[in-house]
Amino acid sequence: MPISHDAVASFFQKFAASSNSKDTPAEISHFADVFVAAGPSGNVIVKVEDFAKVLPKRRQLLEASGLVHTSLKSFDVTASTDRHVVVNNTWEMDFKTQTHGPVTIPV
């Protein structure tokens, strides 16, 4: 049975909340021990323990750049099985900078 749209929505709501909480253990709790990260440049296999090591550094870099909040704006389930789901999603990152003031960047 395919994974339901509601299950995907619930996952992303929880993931977005933990991403904004600055709680690394909560954030990585959404990932398997090994997962595939996919993007326009291709795919990469990631160990969650390695991911956990870079999250605080990533957060510091983004906050130093003025990141205030990240929010999920849309998602579309394009394929689903009983074990896997492919989701195209759009996030917005809200920054507040001294030079440009408030800036929202879609990612």
KAFEN-V943694 format. One record per helix or strand of 3 or more residues. SS is the DSSP state (@ for helix, = for strand). FROM is the first residue (numbers start at 0). LEN is the number of residues. Records with the same first field share a line. If there is no record, write none. Layout:
SS = FROM-LEN, FROM-LEN
This chain:
@ = 4-17, 23-5, 47-17
= = 33-6, 41-6, 66-14, 84-13, 100-6
